[in-house]
Amino acid sequence: MTGQSNKNSLWLFLGLGIVALFSILPLAGSLAAQGNAANPWTAPAAAKEVKNPVPANAKSVAAGKELFEENCLMCHGEKGAGDGVAAQTLSVKPADFADAKLMKSETDGSLFWKMSNGRGPMPGWKGTLSDTQRWQLVDYIRTFAKSAAEEKAPR
Ligand code: HEC
Protein backbone atom coordinates (compact mmCIF):
# COMPACT_ATOMS: atom_id res chain seq x y z
CA MET A 1 0.00 0.00 0.00
CA THR A 2 1.38 3.38 -1.02
CA GLY A 3 0.51 6.77 0.45
CA GLN A 4 -1.19 7.69 -2.82
CA SER A 5 -3.74 4.87 -2.68
CA ASN A 6 -4.55 5.74 0.95
CA LYS A 7 -5.34 9.28 -0.17
CA ASN A 8 -7.51 7.97 -2.99
CA SER A 9 -9.56 5.79 -0.69
CA LEU A 10 -10.03 8.76 1.67
CA TRP A 11 -11.54 10.80 -1.19
CA LEU A 12 -13.70 7.85 -2.20
CA PHE A 13 -14.91 7.54 1.38
CA LEU A 14 -15.78 11.25 1.60
CA GLY A 15 -17.54 11.11 -1.76
CA LEU A 16 -19.69 8.18 -0.70
CA GLY A 17 -20.48 9.94 2.57
CA ILE A 18 -21.77 13.00 0.73
CA VAL A 19 -23.88 10.88 -1.63
CA ALA A 20 -25.36 9.02 1.34
CA LEU A 21 -26.15 12.28 3.14
CA PHE A 22 -28.04 13.70 0.17
CA SER A 23 -30.08 10.55 -0.25
CA ILE A 24 -31.11 10.65 3.43
CA LEU A 25 -32.10 14.35 3.52
CA PRO A 26 -35.45 14.06 1.63
CA LEU A 27 -36.40 11.12 3.85
CA ALA A 28 -35.74 13.15 7.00
CA GLY A 29 -37.87 15.95 5.54
CA SER A 30 -40.82 13.67 4.97
CA LEU A 31 -40.56 12.32 8.52
CA ALA A 32 -40.64 15.86 9.91
CA ALA A 33 -43.83 16.56 7.95
CA GLN A 34 -45.71 13.92 9.95
CA GLY A 35 -48.20 15.22 12.51
CA ASN A 36 -49.29 17.89 10.04
CA ALA A 37 -53.03 18.56 9.65
CA ALA A 38 -52.73 17.75 5.95
CA ASN A 39 -51.50 14.31 6.89
CA PRO A 40 -54.54 12.00 6.97
CA TRP A 41 -55.06 10.02 10.15
CA THR A 42 -56.57 6.59 9.63
CA ALA A 43 -57.36 3.91 12.14
CA PRO A 44 -56.19 0.33 11.39
CA ALA A 45 -58.76 -1.72 9.44
CA ALA A 46 -59.43 -4.05 12.39
CA ALA A 47 -60.12 -1.08 14.71
CA LYS A 48 -62.51 0.47 12.19
CA GLU A 49 -64.64 -2.67 12.22
CA VAL A 50 -65.08 -2.84 15.99
CA LYS A 51 -68.77 -2.43 16.78
CA ASN A 52 -69.97 0.07 19.38
CA PRO A 53 -71.21 -1.97 22.37
CA VAL A 54 -72.81 1.11 23.98
CA PRO A 55 -75.96 2.02 22.02
CA ALA A 56 -76.59 5.73 21.53
CA ASN A 57 -79.53 6.68 23.73
CA ALA A 58 -80.44 9.53 26.06
CA LYS A 59 -78.43 7.99 28.89
CA SER A 60 -75.18 7.33 26.97
CA VAL A 61 -75.34 10.70 25.21
CA ALA A 62 -75.85 12.52 28.53
CA ALA A 63 -72.89 10.66 30.06
CA GLY A 64 -70.78 11.44 26.98
CA LYS A 65 -71.71 15.12 27.16
CA GLU A 66 -70.51 15.35 30.74
CA LEU A 67 -67.20 13.66 29.86
CA PHE A 68 -66.79 15.86 26.80
CA GLU A 69 -67.30 19.07 28.76
CA GLU A 70 -64.74 17.97 31.32
CA ASN A 71 -62.04 16.62 28.99
CA CYS A 72 -62.49 17.69 25.39
CA LEU A 73 -64.40 20.98 25.16
CA MET A 74 -61.32 23.17 25.68
CA CYS A 75 -59.93 21.96 22.36
CA HIS A 76 -62.91 20.67 20.36
CA GLY A 77 -65.28 23.52 21.34
CA GLU A 78 -68.79 23.67 22.75
CA LYS A 79 -70.38 22.62 19.45
CA GLY A 80 -67.57 20.24 18.55
CA ALA A 81 -66.33 22.43 15.71
CA GLY A 82 -62.67 22.26 16.77
CA ASP A 83 -62.71 25.84 18.05
CA GLY A 84 -62.21 25.49 21.80
CA VAL A 85 -60.15 28.11 23.67
CA ALA A 86 -57.05 25.91 23.72
CA ALA A 87 -57.28 25.20 19.96
CA GLN A 88 -55.54 28.47 19.09
CA THR A 89 -52.39 27.37 20.87
CA LEU A 90 -52.11 24.12 18.89
CA SER A 91 -50.11 23.50 15.72
CA VAL A 92 -52.83 21.12 14.47
CA LYS A 93 -56.51 22.06 14.39
CA PRO A 94 -58.71 19.75 16.49
CA ALA A 95 -61.15 17.69 14.42
CA ASP A 96 -64.51 19.32 13.58
CA PHE A 97 -67.23 16.93 14.78
CA ALA A 98 -69.92 19.16 13.25
CA ASP A 99 -68.54 18.31 9.80
CA ALA A 100 -71.10 15.76 8.54
CA LYS A 101 -68.78 14.63 5.74
CA LEU A 102 -65.94 13.81 8.13
CA MET A 103 -68.26 12.08 10.59
CA LYS A 104 -69.85 10.01 7.84
CA SER A 105 -66.43 8.81 6.72
CA GLU A 106 -65.62 7.60 10.23
CA THR A 107 -66.96 4.43 11.82
CA ASP A 108 -67.64 4.34 15.55
CA GLY A 109 -64.69 1.96 15.84
CA SER A 110 -62.39 4.46 14.12
CA LEU A 111 -63.46 7.35 16.39
CA PHE A 112 -63.00 5.09 19.41
CA TRP A 113 -59.50 4.04 18.28
CA LYS A 114 -58.42 7.62 17.60
CA MET A 115 -59.60 8.94 20.95
CA SER A 116 -58.01 5.96 22.68
CA ASN A 117 -54.59 6.41 21.08
CA GLY A 118 -54.33 10.11 20.23
CA ARG A 119 -51.87 11.74 17.85
CA GLY A 120 -49.70 14.85 18.24
CA PRO A 121 -51.51 17.37 20.46
CA MET A 122 -54.57 15.08 20.66
CA PRO A 123 -54.12 13.11 23.88
CA GLY A 124 -54.81 9.35 24.03
CA TRP A 125 -57.54 8.60 26.57
CA LYS A 126 -57.05 4.85 26.92
CA GLY A 127 -55.46 5.09 30.34
CA THR A 128 -57.65 7.93 31.64
CA LEU A 129 -61.18 6.97 30.59
CA SER A 130 -62.78 3.51 30.65
CA ASP A 131 -63.91 1.71 27.46
CA THR A 132 -67.55 2.48 28.32
CA GLN A 133 -66.76 6.15 28.84
CA ARG A 134 -64.98 6.36 25.45
CA TRP A 135 -67.94 4.71 23.67
CA GLN A 136 -70.27 7.17 25.41
CA LEU A 137 -68.07 9.94 23.99
CA VAL A 138 -68.43 8.43 20.50
CA ASP A 139 -72.22 8.51 20.95
CA TYR A 140 -72.08 12.13 22.12
CA ILE A 141 -69.70 13.53 19.46
CA ARG A 142 -71.99 12.02 16.80
CA THR A 143 -74.73 14.44 17.92
CA PHE A 144 -72.77 17.54 16.76
CA ALA A 145 -73.10 16.88 13.01
CA LYS A 146 -76.82 16.22 13.50
CA SER A 147 -77.47 19.49 15.31
CA ALA A 148 -75.31 21.42 12.81
CA ALA A 149 -77.43 19.99 9.97
CA GLU A 150 -80.63 20.95 11.80
CA GLU A 151 -79.40 24.52 12.31
CA LYS A 152 -78.65 24.83 8.60
CA ALA A 153 -81.96 23.32 7.43
CA PRO A 154 -84.50 25.88 6.16
CA ARG A 155 -87.54 26.30 8.36
C1 HEC B 1 -55.29 19.42 23.78
C2 HEC B 1 -56.37 19.50 22.84
C3 HEC B 1 -57.30 18.32 22.68
C4 HEC B 1 -58.05 17.71 23.67
C5 HEC B 1 -58.10 18.04 25.14
C6 HEC B 1 -58.82 16.69 22.99
N1 HEC B 1 -58.53 16.68 21.65
FE1 HEC B 1 -59.32 15.41 20.25
N2 HEC B 1 -58.11 16.21 18.84
C7 HEC B 1 -57.24 17.24 19.04
C8 HEC B 1 -56.49 17.47 17.81
C9 HEC B 1 -55.43 18.51 17.61
C10 HEC B 1 -56.96 16.52 16.88
C11 HEC B 1 -56.46 16.34 15.43
C12 HEC B 1 -55.25 15.42 15.48
C13 HEC B 1 -54.68 15.10 14.12
O1 HEC B 1 -55.41 15.13 13.13
O2 HEC B 1 -53.49 14.78 14.08
C14 HEC B 1 -57.98 15.75 17.55
C15 HEC B 1 -58.68 14.71 16.96
C16 HEC B 1 -59.65 13.96 17.59
C17 HEC B 1 -60.37 12.86 16.98
C18 HEC B 1 -60.16 12.32 15.56
C19 HEC B 1 -61.23 12.78 14.63
C20 HEC B 1 -61.04 12.24 13.25
O3 HEC B 1 -61.97 11.64 12.73
O4 HEC B 1 -59.94 12.37 12.68
C21 HEC B 1 -61.26 12.39 17.91
C22 HEC B 1 -62.26 11.27 17.74
C23 HEC B 1 -61.07 13.20 19.10
N3 HEC B 1 -60.08 14.13 18.88
C24 HEC B 1 -61.79 13.03 20.26
C25 HEC B 1 -61.50 13.69 21.45
C26 HEC B 1 -62.17 13.41 22.69
C27 HEC B 1 -63.34 12.45 22.86
C28 HEC B 1 -61.58 14.19 23.65
C29 HEC B 1 -61.88 14.25 25.13
C30 HEC B 1 -61.94 12.99 25.85
C31 HEC B 1 -60.54 14.96 22.99
N4 HEC B 1 -60.53 14.63 21.66
C32 HEC B 1 -59.72 15.87 23.64
C33 HEC B 1 -57.05 17.96 20.20
C34 HEC B 1 -57.60 17.65 21.43
Boltz pocket constraint, residues with backbone or C-beta under 6 A from the ligand:
constraints:
  - pocket:
      binder: B
      contacts: [[A, 35], [A, 36], [A, 37], [A, 39], [A, 41], [A, 67], [A, 68], [A, 71], [A, 72], [A, 73], [A, 74], [A, 75], [A, 76], [A, 86], [A, 90], [A, 92], [A, 93], [A, 94], [A, 95], [A, 102], [A, 106], [A, 110], [A, 111], [A, 112], [A, 114], [A, 115], [A, 119], [A, 120], [A, 121], [A, 122], [A, 123], [A, 125], [A, 137]]
      max_distance: 6.0
